[in-house]
């Protein structure tokens, strides 16, 4: 399990917890005078998609448009892929070929 995201609000953390699959938990932590909530779970693209991280929902729309030869924002596609390369290394994930 890895930290997938950090939330300022317990309700948001619990909502995210219910969206992901696999072994998971929320841990509260005090930082300065504020409580934060860390979401732990399997680092998978599916889980990141479910909790709306890394612009994966926008990437899905772009990939679908690209696959059907529709117009799409090439600059945004490239920007998202650059960001995903960083996070793929951080979480030891491979970027699926069909996203490229």
C-alpha positions as CSV (number, residue, x, y, z in Angstrom):
1,X,0.0,0.0,0.0
2,X,1.1,3.5,-0.8
3,X,-0.1,7.0,0.0
4,X,-2.4,7.8,-3.0
5,X,-3.6,11.2,-1.9
6,X,-3.9,13.5,1.1
7,X,-7.2,15.2,2.0
8,X,-8.0,18.2,4.3
9,X,-11.5,16.9,4.9
10,X,-12.4,13.5,6.4
11,X,-15.6,13.2,4.3
12,X,-13.6,13.6,1.1
13,X,-11.1,11.0,2.2
14,X,-13.8,8.5,3.0
15,X,-15.5,9.2,-0.3
16,X,-12.3,8.4,-2.1
17,X,-11.7,5.3,0.1
18,X,-15.0,3.8,-1.2
19,X,-14.1,4.5,-4.8
20,X,-10.8,2.5,-4.9
21,X,-10.2,-1.2,-4.9
22,X,-7.8,-3.4,-3.0
23,X,-6.5,-3.2,0.5
24,X,-7.0,0.3,1.6
25,X,-7.2,2.6,4.7
26,X,-7.3,6.2,5.8
27,X,-4.9,7.5,8.4
28,X,-5.3,10.8,10.1
29,X,-2.3,12.8,10.9
30,X,-1.8,16.2,12.7
31,X,0.3,18.6,10.7
32,X,0.9,21.9,12.5
33,X,-2.6,22.6,14.1
34,X,-4.5,20.9,11.3
35,X,-5.6,17.3,10.8
36,X,-5.0,15.8,7.4
37,X,-6.2,12.4,6.1
38,X,-3.9,10.2,4.1
39,X,-5.5,7.7,1.7
40,X,-3.5,4.5,1.4
41,X,-4.1,1.8,-1.2
42,X,-2.7,0.0,-4.3
43,X,-1.1,2.4,-6.7
44,X,-2.9,1.5,-9.9
45,X,-4.1,3.7,-12.8
46,X,-7.6,2.5,-12.1
47,X,-7.5,3.7,-8.5
48,X,-6.0,7.1,-9.6
49,X,-8.8,7.4,-12.2
50,X,-11.5,6.6,-9.6
51,X,-10.3,9.4,-7.3
52,X,-9.9,11.8,-10.2
53,X,-6.1,12.3,-10.2
54,X,-3.5,13.1,-12.8
55,X,-6.1,14.3,-15.4
56,X,-6.9,10.7,-16.2
57,X,-10.5,11.4,-17.1
58,X,-9.4,14.1,-19.5
59,X,-6.8,11.7,-20.9
60,X,-9.6,9.1,-21.5
61,X,-11.5,11.7,-23.6
62,X,-8.4,12.6,-25.6
63,X,-7.5,8.9,-26.2
64,X,-11.0,8.1,-27.3
65,X,-11.0,11.1,-29.7
66,X,-7.6,10.2,-31.1
67,X,-8.6,6.5,-31.6
68,X,-11.6,7.6,-33.8
69,X,-9.6,10.3,-35.7
70,X,-11.5,13.1,-34.1
71,X,-9.9,16.4,-33.2
72,X,-8.2,16.6,-29.8
73,X,-5.9,18.9,-28.0
74,X,-2.4,17.6,-28.8
75,X,-0.7,20.0,-26.4
76,X,-2.8,18.9,-23.5
77,X,-2.3,15.2,-24.4
78,X,1.5,15.8,-24.4
79,X,1.3,17.7,-21.1
80,X,-0.7,15.0,-19.4
81,X,1.7,12.3,-20.6
82,X,4.7,14.2,-19.3
83,X,3.1,14.5,-15.9
84,X,2.2,10.8,-16.0
85,X,5.8,9.8,-16.8
86,X,6.9,11.4,-13.6
87,X,4.2,9.7,-11.5
88,X,4.7,6.4,-13.3
89,X,8.2,6.4,-12.1
90,X,7.2,7.5,-8.6
91,X,4.6,4.7,-8.2
92,X,6.5,2.1,-10.3
93,X,3.8,1.9,-13.0
94,X,3.9,1.5,-16.7
95,X,2.0,3.9,-19.0
96,X,-0.3,1.8,-21.2
97,X,0.7,2.0,-24.9
98,X,-2.8,3.0,-26.0
99,X,-2.5,6.2,-24.0
100,X,0.5,7.4,-26.0
